């Protein structure tokens, strides 16, 4: 488990660095939330994985309490990483009965949240729903991994890719929405024409979350669907149906960014744009070079 602990620790460091740079330049108040959450996340992963269960609270909190973009991003990304680590360790240490039904439940949650996301017009709630949906996808990966005996790869590949893509979509949409002040998708119309780098990053992240071939999360979904089909064809069909729903859900991001005329301009410093470019390139590189992911994760 040493390699797995190291991987999750690196994901925490990556999220801390990227979100920390964003907060420093756009929302310094959120730094007082970032560092305690990052420290507690690291402690949970390194020493007390079972404490990760408490991250269900910050995972769901933004659904019930109005937060700004910075706090929402922090609670969402770190909760996803720590809960993925918790679920992986739980599956490795506790025998679980009815794994197939748990997989069906996770797939059903993904479908349900995807349908809700299609009709959600509030940007922050959309991102929170998206984050919870991805955690459910991690659960689906883990159940299939446990049934197929490939938990070393499938148990980590989804959260590895989502940390990159999820961080990218929170940061880019945070920049484009002026830290969530433009809270409705309709207010993002045409933002591509004012901020091509961040809008491109948000588009690549959205298409990756859809599972578009050539981007990193497609690799996760490909291994998931292949393994699921070998276990039960119906489970794979449900997964593909979920992917179709997610396409409709996430397509609204590039649609709003490319269509219409922008009404507000909120330029971002080049240091943020360079980080966005790096994360965007990571989504592409890990998508077109899947063997690179396998080398890291195995």
Backbone bond lengths (Angstrom), bond angles and torsions (degrees), N, CA, C in turn:
res aa  C-N    CA-C-N  psi(-1)  N-CA   C-N-CA  omega(-1)  CA-C   N-CA-C  phi
1 X - - - 1.457 - - 1.531 112.88 -
2 X 1.347 117.30 -6.34 1.457 119.67 -178.30 1.522 111.40 -59.46
3 X 1.368 116.05 -43.26 1.458 118.99 -178.46 1.524 110.97 -63.96
4 X 1.339 117.00 -38.01 1.459 120.78 179.66 1.514 111.08 -66.19
5 X 1.317 117.31 -43.11 1.463 121.26 177.35 1.522 110.03 -59.55
6 X 1.327 116.77 -43.12 1.457 120.92 179.27 1.524 110.80 -62.42
7 X 1.328 116.68 -43.16 1.467 120.53 -179.94 1.525 110.80 -60.13
8 X 1.320 117.71 -48.90 1.459 120.66 -178.97 1.527 111.38 -66.44
9 X 1.323 117.05 -35.01 1.465 119.87 176.29 1.530 110.69 -63.67
10 X 1.331 116.72 -39.97 1.467 120.75 177.79 1.528 110.29 -65.11
11 X 1.329 117.46 -38.47 1.468 120.42 177.66 1.525 110.90 -62.96
12 X 1.330 116.78 -39.46 1.466 120.66 177.16 1.529 110.31 -63.68
13 X 1.328 116.62 -43.23 1.473 120.63 179.47 1.523 110.44 -64.10
14 X 1.333 116.85 -42.61 1.468 120.51 179.22 1.523 111.25 -61.04
15 X 1.338 116.25 -47.04 1.460 120.33 179.92 1.522 111.11 -63.77
16 X 1.327 116.91 -39.59 1.467 120.89 179.81 1.522 110.82 -63.83
17 X 1.323 116.93 -44.35 1.467 120.40 -179.24 1.530 110.84 -63.99
18 X 1.332 116.87 -49.93 1.471 120.40 -175.60 1.523 111.41 -66.20
19 X 1.333 116.85 -48.36 1.455 119.45 179.33 1.524 111.11 -67.81
20 X 1.343 116.56 -34.23 1.466 120.24 178.61 1.512 112.06 -62.80
21 X 1.344 116.64 -41.27 1.464 120.03 177.81 1.524 110.26 -65.10
22 X 1.322 116.01 -42.54 1.469 119.83 178.50 1.530 111.03 -61.33
23 X 1.350 116.41 -46.06 1.473 119.93 -179.27 1.529 111.18 -64.90
24 X 1.313 117.02 -40.24 1.464 120.53 -178.46 1.521 111.44 -59.93
25 X 1.322 116.05 -37.87 1.461 120.17 -175.36 1.521 113.93 -94.19
26 X 1.351 117.55 -20.94 1.460 118.80 -173.78 1.527 114.49 -126.33
27 X 1.333 118.56 -22.23 1.470 119.77 -173.65 1.526 109.58 -158.80
28 X 1.332 116.61 73.00 1.465 120.73 -173.49 1.526 113.16 -64.10
29 X 1.320 117.50 -27.12 1.464 119.63 179.05 1.528 111.27 -57.87
30 X 1.329 116.73 -34.81 1.463 120.48 -177.45 1.527 112.89 -71.07
31 X 1.339 117.57 -12.86 1.469 119.53 176.19 1.522 110.99 -61.40
32 X 1.340 117.51 -29.26 1.465 120.89 178.82 1.522 111.51 -71.56
33 X 1.316 116.95 -16.56 1.466 121.49 173.63 1.525 110.36 -93.42
34 X 1.339 116.09 -38.50 1.460 121.43 -175.00 1.516 113.19 -58.99
35 X 1.316 117.38 -53.68 1.462 119.61 -170.49 1.534 113.40 -68.72
36 X 1.345 120.73 -41.38 1.473 118.77 174.55 1.532 112.83 -62.79
37 X 1.328 116.62 -40.66 1.464 119.79 179.38 1.524 110.56 -65.82
38 X 1.337 116.61 -42.79 1.459 120.48 179.33 1.525 110.93 -63.40
39 X 1.333 116.94 -42.13 1.473 120.67 -179.74 1.532 110.93 -64.60
40 X 1.332 116.84 -45.84 1.460 120.17 179.61 1.528 110.78 -65.02
41 X 1.332 116.77 -36.72 1.464 120.75 177.56 1.523 110.58 -62.37
42 X 1.324 115.94 -43.91 1.468 120.55 179.99 1.526 110.91 -63.36
43 X 1.326 117.13 -41.85 1.468 120.98 179.10 1.524 110.54 -62.91
44 X 1.339 117.02 -43.04 1.472 120.84 179.25 1.529 110.88 -60.73
45 X 1.318 116.39 -44.25 1.460 120.12 -176.86 1.530 111.24 -71.76
46 X 1.303 116.19 -40.45 1.462 120.29 -173.74 1.532 112.44 -77.97
47 X 1.343 117.12 -36.69 1.457 118.66 -170.20 1.531 114.79 -127.52
48 X 1.318 118.72 -36.96 1.471 120.36 -171.63 1.530 109.81 -132.04
49 X 1.338 116.30 70.32 1.461 119.72 -175.46 1.526 112.35 -58.41
50 X 1.330 117.29 -29.89 1.460 120.02 -175.82 1.538 111.60 -66.30
51 X 1.341 117.01 -23.89 1.462 120.23 177.38 1.532 111.69 -69.47
52 X 1.319 116.23 -12.64 1.455 119.79 -179.23 1.515 113.85 -60.73
53 X 1.321 117.55 -20.70 1.461 120.99 179.51 1.525 111.89 -59.22
54 X 1.342 117.10 -28.12 1.468 119.62 -178.11 1.529 111.68 -68.03
55 X 1.333 117.44 -15.60 1.458 120.07 -179.46 1.527 112.64 -73.86
56 X 1.321 117.01 -2.30 1.465 119.22 170.36 1.531 109.72 -61.54
57 X 1.339 116.33 -33.31 1.472 120.45 -178.68 1.524 111.33 -64.15
58 X 1.359 120.00 -56.51 1.466 118.57 177.87 1.520 113.43 -65.38
59 X 1.351 117.68 -25.16 1.461 120.02 177.11 1.522 111.10 -61.94
60 X 1.357 116.16 -41.75 1.459 121.42 -175.74 1.520 113.46 -94.85
61 X 1.339 117.17 -17.38 1.466 121.27 -173.95 1.528 113.53 -53.94
62 X 1.358 119.89 -44.01 1.475 118.71 -177.98 1.530 114.01 -64.13
63 X 1.330 117.68 -14.49 1.460 119.63 175.77 1.526 111.42 -73.10
64 X 1.340 116.37 -27.82 1.459 120.91 -172.92 1.525 113.40 -110.78
65 X 1.334 116.40 -13.82 1.462 119.88 -179.23 1.520 108.62 -131.00
66 X 1.319 117.00 129.32 1.455 121.61 -178.69 1.527 110.28 -71.56
67 X 1.327 116.35 118.28 1.461 122.27 179.43 1.523 108.83 -123.42
68 X 1.336 116.01 163.60 1.457 117.82 175.09 1.527 109.80 -82.90
69 X 1.315 116.04 175.95 1.451 120.89 -175.01 1.526 112.35 -61.31
70 X 1.332 117.12 -41.15 1.462 120.19 -177.89 1.517 112.45 -61.29
71 X 1.327 117.42 -52.10 1.460 121.05 -179.67 1.525 111.25 -63.80
72 X 1.336 116.64 -38.84 1.461 120.42 179.16 1.525 111.10 -62.68
73 X 1.327 116.48 -43.18 1.463 120.59 179.19 1.524 111.42 -63.32
74 X 1.320 116.38 -43.83 1.475 120.87 -179.31 1.528 110.73 -61.42
75 X 1.326 116.42 -52.92 1.466 120.30 -177.65 1.527 110.92 -62.56
76 X 1.318 116.82 -37.92 1.463 120.23 -175.94 1.529 111.86 -71.30
77 X 1.321 117.48 -53.11 1.462 120.64 -174.20 1.525 111.77 -65.49
78 X 1.329 117.07 -46.79 1.468 119.04 -178.44 1.523 111.53 -68.52
79 X 1.323 117.46 -35.95 1.471 119.80 176.99 1.524 110.65 -62.77
80 X 1.331 117.08 -41.49 1.457 120.72 179.34 1.527 111.27 -61.53
81 X 1.326 117.10 -44.37 1.466 120.86 -178.30 1.527 110.89 -66.15
82 X 1.322 116.58 -48.53 1.468 120.12 -175.65 1.528 110.91 -68.55
83 X 1.320 117.98 -39.93 1.463 120.05 178.47 1.528 111.17 -67.19
84 X 1.330 117.56 -35.23 1.460 120.16 175.25 1.529 110.44 -62.60
85 X 1.329 116.55 -42.34 1.461 120.74 176.87 1.529 110.93 -63.90
86 X 1.334 116.39 -41.92 1.469 120.34 178.21 1.529 110.97 -61.09
87 X 1.334 116.73 -48.51 1.463 120.12 -178.07 1.524 111.79 -63.64
88 X 1.329 117.14 -39.53 1.460 120.59 178.51 1.521 110.95 -61.14
89 X 1.331 117.11 -48.89 1.462 120.49 179.60 1.528 111.76 -65.24
90 X 1.330 116.19 -37.49 1.465 120.03 178.77 1.537 110.51 -62.70
91 X 1.327 116.34 -43.66 1.464 120.10 -179.88 1.526 111.11 -66.34
92 X 1.332 117.07 -31.24 1.460 120.52 -178.61 1.528 112.86 -78.59
93 X 1.329 117.71 -23.24 1.460 120.41 -173.24 1.523 114.46 -110.82
94 X 1.334 117.49 -22.36 1.467 120.36 -175.82 1.522 109.92 -117.25
95 X 1.344 118.63 122.12 1.467 120.13 176.78 1.528 110.70 -66.93
96 X 1.330 116.36 129.82 1.459 121.32 -176.05 1.523 109.57 -118.84
97 X 1.324 116.26 129.39 1.451 122.14 177.23 1.532 109.55 -93.27
98 X 1.322 115.44 155.56 1.462 119.87 177.34 1.513 113.18 68.23
99 X 1.337 117.65 39.27 1.462 121.84 -176.11 1.532 111.69 -62.42
100 X 1.347 116.40 -37.03 1.461 119.48 -179.82 1.523 110.89 -62.04
101 X 1.326 117.06 -41.59 1.467 120.15 -179.63 1.523 111.44 -69.62
102 X 1.324 116.13 -31.55 1.460 119.62 175.51 1.527 110.10 -66.94
103 X 1.329 116.43 -37.94 1.463 120.26 176.89 1.529 110.81 -64.10
104 X 1.322 117.09 -42.67 1.462 120.60 177.27 1.525 111.13 -62.58
105 X 1.338 116.12 -39.19 1.468 120.36 177.63 1.527 110.54 -61.70
106 X 1.338 116.66 -46.66 1.467 120.64 -179.75 1.524 110.55 -61.57
107 X 1.340 117.38 -42.82 1.465 120.74 178.39 1.523 110.89 -63.83
108 X 1.325 116.46 -38.21 1.463 120.30 177.71 1.515 112.07 -64.71
109 X 1.336 116.87 -39.20 1.467 121.02 177.73 1.528 110.14 -64.18
110 X 1.330 116.75 -41.49 1.468 120.58 178.04 1.529 110.30 -60.06
111 X 1.319 116.76 -45.82 1.466 120.94 179.94 1.531 111.10 -63.17
112 X 1.337 116.34 -45.39 1.461 120.43 -177.79 1.527 111.42 -63.61
113 X 1.327 116.57 -45.60 1.461 119.98 179.74 1.532 111.13 -67.39
114 X 1.336 116.34 -33.59 1.456 119.44 176.74 1.520 111.67 -63.26
115 X 1.319 116.94 -41.69 1.469 121.05 178.27 1.525 110.38 -65.07
116 X 1.337 116.86 -42.25 1.467 120.37 176.99 1.524 110.25 -61.80
117 X 1.327 116.35 -42.00 1.459 120.56 -179.51 1.521 113.27 -63.40
118 X 1.330 116.94 -31.38 1.464 120.28 179.54 1.528 110.61 -60.38
119 X 1.326 116.15 -37.21 1.468 120.28 -174.78 1.532 113.08 -99.67
120 X 1.350 117.05 6.77 1.459 120.71 179.33 1.525 109.89 -90.02
121 X 1.328 116.74 123.45 1.465 121.40 -178.08 1.525 113.15 -104.42
122 X 1.323 117.47 -13.62 1.461 120.70 176.91 1.525 108.97 -80.23
123 X 1.322 116.77 124.49 1.457 121.99 -172.95 1.525 112.65 -60.13
124 X 1.340 117.25 -47.97 1.459 120.35 -176.62 1.520 111.48 -65.74
125 X 1.324 117.47 -44.40 1.470 120.09 178.30 1.529 110.33 -63.62
126 X 1.312 116.91 -37.07 1.464 120.78 177.01 1.529 110.51 -59.47
127 X 1.334 116.69 -46.51 1.466 120.65 -178.94 1.526 111.82 -66.31
128 X 1.336 116.77 -36.40 1.466 120.08 177.56 1.530 110.24 -66.50
129 X 1.329 116.47 -44.76 1.469 120.48 177.33 1.524 110.02 -60.47
130 X 1.333 116.70 -42.94 1.454 121.73 178.09 1.531 110.93 -59.28
131 X 1.324 116.88 -42.86 1.468 120.83 -178.49 1.528 111.40 -65.94
132 X 1.334 117.30 -44.37 1.466 120.53 178.28 1.525 109.98 -63.21
133 X 1.326 115.58 -38.76 1.464 121.00 177.65 1.529 110.72 -59.75
134 X 1.310 117.17 -42.19 1.467 120.37 -179.75 1.525 111.83 -68.16
135 X 1.332 117.16 -32.89 1.468 119.93 174.40 1.527 109.75 -64.74
136 X 1.339 116.62 -39.07 1.468 120.37 176.01 1.527 110.34 -64.16
137 X 1.331 116.45 -34.83 1.464 120.68 176.43 1.529 110.45 -64.72
138 X 1.332 116.35 -38.49 1.474 120.17 176.10 1.527 109.82 -61.82
139 X 1.336 117.17 -42.93 1.468 120.95 177.35 1.530 110.51 -60.47
140 X 1.329 116.91 -42.94 1.468 120.66 177.49 1.524 110.52 -61.09
141 X 1.327 117.25 -44.40 1.464 121.26 176.99 1.522 111.66 -57.78
142 X 1.328 115.84 -44.19 1.465 120.40 -177.02 1.526 112.01 -66.76
143 X 1.328 117.02 -39.97 1.468 119.05 179.13 1.523 110.69 -65.99
144 X 1.322 116.85 -43.20 1.463 120.24 177.59 1.527 110.16 -65.75
145 X 1.335 116.47 -39.74 1.469 120.68 178.62 1.522 110.84 -61.73
146 X 1.335 116.56 -42.90 1.464 120.13 -179.56 1.521 110.97 -64.83
147 X 1.338 117.24 -38.79 1.469 120.58 -179.19 1.526 111.82 -74.04
148 X 1.329 117.54 -29.54 1.465 120.61 -176.89 1.521 112.98 -93.95
149 X 1.348 116.53 -10.23 1.455 120.04 -179.35 1.515 113.82 78.30
150 X 1.345 117.13 19.80 1.465 121.23 -179.06 1.522 110.89 -117.37
151 X 1.318 116.06 40.16 1.458 119.09 -173.38 1.522 112.35 -67.29
152 X 1.321 117.65 -23.76 1.464 119.81 178.49 1.509 112.81 -62.37
153 X 1.361 116.76 -37.60 1.464 120.99 -179.64 1.525 111.43 -92.97
154 X 1.335 116.79 -58.08 1.462 120.46 -176.41 1.521 112.41 -65.20
155 X 1.331 116.66 -23.84 1.457 119.41 -178.81 1.516 114.12 -74.11
156 X 1.338 116.66 -13.23 1.469 119.47 -176.91 1.524 114.11 -125.33
157 X 1.328 117.91 -19.51 1.466 119.35 -170.31 1.527 112.72 -67.33
158 X 1.351 117.51 -35.79 1.462 119.11 -177.80 1.531 111.23 -68.05
159 X 1.332 117.58 -46.06 1.463 119.58 -178.08 1.530 110.55 -72.17
160 X 1.320 117.81 -30.13 1.470 121.00 174.62 1.526 110.12 -58.81
161 X 1.337 115.71 -49.98 1.462 119.91 -178.98 1.524 112.15 -71.95
162 X 1.329 116.61 -36.55 1.463 117.82 -177.81 1.528 112.06 -70.08
163 X 1.318 118.16 -31.78 1.461 119.51 177.14 1.527 110.48 -58.96
164 X 1.319 116.46 -42.21 1.467 120.70 178.30 1.526 110.69 -68.28
165 X 1.333 115.67 -52.42 1.462 120.53 -174.10 1.523 112.12 -71.83
166 X 1.334 116.99 -41.25 1.455 120.65 179.75 1.518 112.09 -64.83
167 X 1.326 116.45 -42.19 1.465 120.03 176.53 1.526 110.47 -61.84
168 X 1.327 116.07 -41.13 1.465 120.56 179.64 1.522 111.49 -62.82
169 X 1.316 117.79 -44.65 1.467 119.01 -175.50 1.528 111.38 -71.77
170 X 1.335 118.36 -34.95 1.458 120.27 176.56 1.528 110.85 -65.73
171 X 1.326 116.75 -44.74 1.466 120.19 -177.17 1.526 110.98 -67.68
172 X 1.331 117.86 -47.50 1.463 119.93 -177.01 1.528 111.79 -65.94
173 X 1.320 117.21 -43.67 1.460 118.61 178.68 1.529 111.11 -71.17
174 X 1.327 116.82 -27.56 1.462 119.71 173.39 1.514 111.16 -64.62
175 X 1.330 116.55 -43.02 1.463 120.73 178.37 1.528 110.39 -66.39
176 X 1.324 116.43 -47.58 1.465 121.03 -175.41 1.529 112.56 -67.59
177 X 1.335 116.76 -26.13 1.471 120.24 -178.90 1.521 112.28 -100.75
178 X 1.339 117.71 12.91 1.462 122.22 -177.33 1.522 110.21 54.94
179 X 1.328 114.39 55.96 1.466 122.63 178.37 1.533 112.28 59.95
180 X 1.336 115.48 36.58 1.453 120.41 175.72 1.513 115.33 88.31
181 X 1.322 117.66 -1.10 1.470 119.40 -179.69 1.526 111.37 -67.89
182 X 1.338 116.36 -33.68 1.463 120.11 171.65 1.527 106.29 -87.66
183 X 1.309 115.43 78.27 1.461 120.59 -165.07 1.515 114.20 -79.61
184 X 1.347 118.36 -14.20 1.455 121.25 -178.33 1.529 110.23 -101.59
185 X 1.331 116.22 141.04 1.466 119.71 -178.63 1.523 112.05 -56.91
186 X 1.325 117.34 -33.80 1.462 120.33 -177.88 1.527 111.97 -62.14
187 X 1.333 117.39 -24.23 1.462 120.77 -179.87 1.530 112.83 -80.86
188 X 1.335 115.96 -3.63 1.462 120.52 177.46 1.526 111.90 -95.95
189 X 1.321 117.49 4.73 1.454 120.87 -176.94 1.527 111.89 -54.50
190 X 1.335 114.86 127.34 1.458 121.02 173.35 1.509 115.68 71.95
191 X 1.315 118.58 13.23 1.468 119.83 -176.69 1.530 112.31 -62.09
192 X 1.331 116.85 -22.82 1.461 119.97 178.59 1.526 111.07 -57.85
193 X 1.314 116.92 -34.72 1.457 120.84 -175.14 1.529 112.38 -73.27
194 X 1.332 117.72 -15.36 1.464 121.66 177.83 1.525 112.87 -104.17
195 X 1.324 116.86 -28.38 1.465 120.99 -175.12 1.526 108.30 -142.65
196 X 1.319 115.60 79.34 1.465 120.32 -172.66 1.518 113.03 -66.49
197 X 1.327 118.26 -34.98 1.466 120.30 -176.62 1.525 110.87 -68.36
198 X 1.327 117.50 -50.93 1.463 119.47 -179.09 1.526 112.02 -68.98
199 X 1.335 117.08 -36.08 1.464 119.96 177.84 1.528 110.68 -66.83
200 X 1.330 116.79 -37.24 1.460 120.04 176.33 1.525 110.63 -65.76
201 X 1.340 116.33 -41.70 1.460 119.83 177.35 1.519 111.99 -60.99
202 X 1.339 116.84 -43.45 1.458 120.73 178.56 1.521 111.00 -64.17
203 X 1.331 116.91 -38.82 1.463 120.87 179.35 1.526 111.68 -66.16
204 X 1.329 116.49 -45.10 1.471 120.27 178.23 1.522 110.01 -61.75
205 X 1.336 117.65 -42.09 1.464 120.69 178.80 1.520 110.88 -62.50
206 X 1.330 116.98 -43.88 1.462 120.78 -179.94 1.524 111.19 -63.04
207 X 1.337 116.83 -44.79 1.463 120.64 179.94 1.529 111.35 -67.56
208 X 1.326 116.36 -31.52 1.463 119.62 175.38 1.528 110.58 -67.12
209 X 1.331 116.82 -43.09 1.465 120.68 178.58 1.526 111.55 -64.24
210 X 1.324 116.44 -26.80 1.463 121.29 173.75 1.526 110.54 -67.86
211 X 1.337 116.39 -29.65 1.456 120.89 -175.85 1.513 112.21 96.22
212 X 1.342 117.44 30.24 1.459 121.48 -179.47 1.531 110.15 -66.87
213 X 1.337 117.72 130.74 1.477 120.07 177.50 1.523 111.16 -56.32
214 X 1.325 115.20 140.25 1.464 121.35 -178.45 1.503 113.23 96.94
215 X 1.358 117.12 -5.67 1.457 121.42 176.50 1.525 109.50 -119.14
216 X 1.328 116.52 161.52 1.473 119.95 -163.69 1.526 115.06 -63.20
217 X 1.342 118.53 -39.92 1.466 118.23 -175.64 1.526 111.81 -72.00
218 X 1.341 117.55 -20.07 1.466 119.00 173.14 1.522 110.67 -57.80
219 X 1.341 117.33 -37.78 1.461 121.19 -179.71 1.531 109.90 -62.00
220 X 1.341 116.08 -43.49 1.464 120.17 177.79 1.524 110.78 -59.24
221 X 1.340 115.88 -48.33 1.464 120.16 -176.11 1.527 111.26 -68.19
222 X 1.330 117.00 -34.83 1.458 119.68 179.17 1.526 110.99 -61.49
223 X 1.325 116.57 -49.44 1.468 119.63 179.11 1.527 111.24 -63.90
224 X 1.338 116.17 -36.19 1.461 120.41 178.55 1.521 110.91 -63.48
225 X 1.340 117.48 -49.97 1.464 120.55 -175.51 1.526 111.83 -68.16
226 X 1.325 116.99 -36.98 1.464 119.89 177.73 1.521 110.54 -63.77
227 X 1.333 116.65 -46.21 1.469 120.34 179.07 1.520 111.11 -65.95
228 X 1.342 117.20 -39.91 1.463 120.89 -179.62 1.520 110.89 -65.23
229 X 1.333 117.64 -39.02 1.474 120.82 -179.66 1.525 111.03 -63.04
230 X 1.330 117.14 -36.47 1.459 120.43 179.25 1.528 111.75 -68.61
231 X 1.337 115.69 -26.86 1.465 120.03 179.74 1.522 110.55 -83.01
232 X 1.341 115.63 -51.36 1.458 121.30 -178.98 1.530 107.87 -160.80
233 X 1.314 116.73 122.46 1.461 120.79 -175.95 1.530 111.66 -60.88
234 X 1.335 116.82 -34.15 1.457 120.33 -178.32 1.525 110.49 -63.32
235 X 1.331 116.96 -38.40 1.459 120.99 178.93 1.522 110.73 -63.00
236 X 1.314 117.09 -39.46 1.459 120.98 177.98 1.522 111.35 -66.97
237 X 1.334 116.84 -38.56 1.470 121.16 178.62 1.531 110.17 -63.46
238 X 1.329 117.14 -42.42 1.469 120.76 177.66 1.528 110.05 -61.53
239 X 1.331 116.18 -40.39 1.464 120.06 178.98 1.522 111.88 -63.59
240 X 1.333 117.46 -41.35 1.464 121.02 178.55 1.530 110.26 -67.02
241 X 1.331 117.22 -38.12 1.468 121.28 176.32 1.528 110.16 -61.63
242 X 1.324 116.38 -41.29 1.471 120.74 177.17 1.521 110.58 -61.75
243 X 1.338 116.83 -40.40 1.465 120.48 179.47 1.532 111.05 -62.74
244 X 1.322 117.03 -35.92 1.470 120.58 177.82 1.529 110.83 -66.17
245 X 1.329 116.52 -40.18 1.467 120.21 177.43 1.528 110.24 -63.83
246 X 1.332 115.67 -41.56 1.466 119.50 -179.22 1.524 111.64 -65.00
247 X 1.323 116.86 -31.78 1.466 118.86 177.11 1.528 110.48 -60.94
248 X 1.333 116.06 -44.68 1.464 119.87 178.94 1.527 110.16 -65.49
249 X 1.329 116.52 -40.45 1.464 120.73 -177.51 1.523 111.66 -63.78
250 X 1.330 117.09 -49.73 1.466 120.26 -173.19 1.524 113.44 -83.30
251 X 1.328 117.53 -16.07 1.458 118.97 -179.08 1.527 111.74 -65.33
252 X 1.344 117.01 -22.15 1.456 118.87 179.74 1.534 112.04 -62.54
253 X 1.323 118.10 -24.50 1.468 120.15 -179.78 1.523 110.98 -66.80
254 X 1.351 120.42 -58.75 1.479 117.89 177.53 1.526 112.81 -63.40
255 X 1.333 117.59 -31.62 1.468 119.74 179.44 1.526 110.28 -58.86
256 X 1.338 117.29 -51.67 1.460 120.25 -177.67 1.523 111.96 -68.56
257 X 1.315 117.61 -33.10 1.461 120.11 -177.91 1.527 112.59 -72.59
258 X 1.315 117.30 -30.24 1.459 120.42 -175.10 1.525 113.32 -98.47
259 X 1.340 116.85 -22.01 1.464 119.74 -174.31 1.526 110.21 -100.56
260 X 1.334 116.25 139.79 1.460 120.67 175.66 1.511 112.95 94.04
261 X 1.325 114.80 -175.60 1.456 122.28 -179.60 1.522 110.40 -113.14
262 X 1.329 117.79 133.89 1.475 120.37 -179.49 1.521 111.83 -70.88
263 X 1.333 115.04 147.05 1.466 120.05 179.55 1.528 112.42 -109.97
264 X 1.330 117.11 -19.73 1.459 120.14 -177.05 1.522 108.90 -134.46
265 X 1.308 116.77 147.93 1.458 121.43 176.41 1.522 109.14 -123.71
266 X 1.333 115.82 126.83 1.466 121.68 179.87 1.536 107.89 -132.09
267 X 1.308 117.88 82.28 1.467 120.95 -175.15 1.526 111.57 -63.66
268 X 1.324 115.02 148.78 1.462 120.85 178.56 1.515 109.64 -115.54
269 X 1.334 118.46 150.65 1.468 121.48 179.97 1.524 111.21 -67.14
270 X 1.323 115.52 158.35 1.455 120.28 -176.79 1.525 112.91 -66.48
271 X 1.322 117.45 -26.81 1.466 118.87 177.49 1.526 111.06 -61.36
272 X 1.347 116.50 -38.96 1.461 119.89 176.05 1.518 111.24 -69.51
273 X 1.322 116.25 -39.27 1.467 119.50 -179.69 1.526 111.24 -64.55
274 X 1.332 116.83 -36.91 1.464 120.39 178.16 1.528 110.47 -65.24
275 X 1.335 116.57 -41.52 1.465 119.64 177.51 1.525 110.82 -64.25
276 X 1.336 116.86 -41.86 1.461 120.87 177.76 1.531 110.27 -61.11
277 X 1.314 117.06 -42.68 1.466 120.52 177.35 1.525 111.33 -61.37
278 X 1.339 116.89 -40.58 1.464 120.88 -179.92 1.530 110.94 -63.95
279 X 1.335 117.15 -44.92 1.464 120.48 178.87 1.529 111.27 -66.67
280 X 1.328 116.11 -37.85 1.463 120.23 178.21 1.524 110.50 -63.58
281 X 1.319 116.21 -44.81 1.469 120.12 178.01 1.527 111.11 -63.77
282 X 1.327 117.74 -35.51 1.460 120.79 177.53 1.529 110.51 -62.48
283 X 1.348 117.12 -41.97 1.466 120.42 177.23 1.528 110.74 -59.01
284 X 1.329 116.31 -40.06 1.464 120.47 -177.62 1.527 111.44 -75.43
285 X 1.329 116.30 -46.12 1.471 120.42 -177.20 1.523 111.23 -62.84
286 X 1.330 117.32 -45.87 1.461 119.41 179.47 1.524 111.49 -69.84
287 X 1.347 116.94 -16.91 1.456 119.80 176.60 1.514 112.79 -82.23
288 X 1.331 116.91 -41.19 1.465 119.69 -177.58 1.533 112.00 -89.29
289 X 1.327 116.80 -12.49 1.472 121.05 176.15 1.531 109.48 -124.14
290 X 1.333 117.36 70.14 1.477 119.12 -177.01 1.518 113.61 -61.86
291 X 1.335 116.87 -27.04 1.470 119.74 178.75 1.531 111.03 -62.42
292 X 1.338 116.35 -27.68 1.450 119.53 177.27 1.521 111.14 -66.13
293 X 1.327 116.49 -38.72 1.466 120.18 174.02 1.525 110.93 -62.26
294 X 1.330 115.99 -45.83 1.464 119.88 -178.80 1.523 111.20 -60.83
295 X 1.313 116.67 -38.76 1.459 120.76 -179.82 1.528 110.30 -63.52
296 X 1.322 116.60 -40.52 1.472 120.99 -179.41 1.526 111.27 -70.75
297 X 1.321 116.34 -42.40 1.472 120.48 -170.77 1.516 113.27 -85.65
298 X 1.321 118.52 -19.60 1.449 119.53 -179.09 1.522 112.50 -113.23
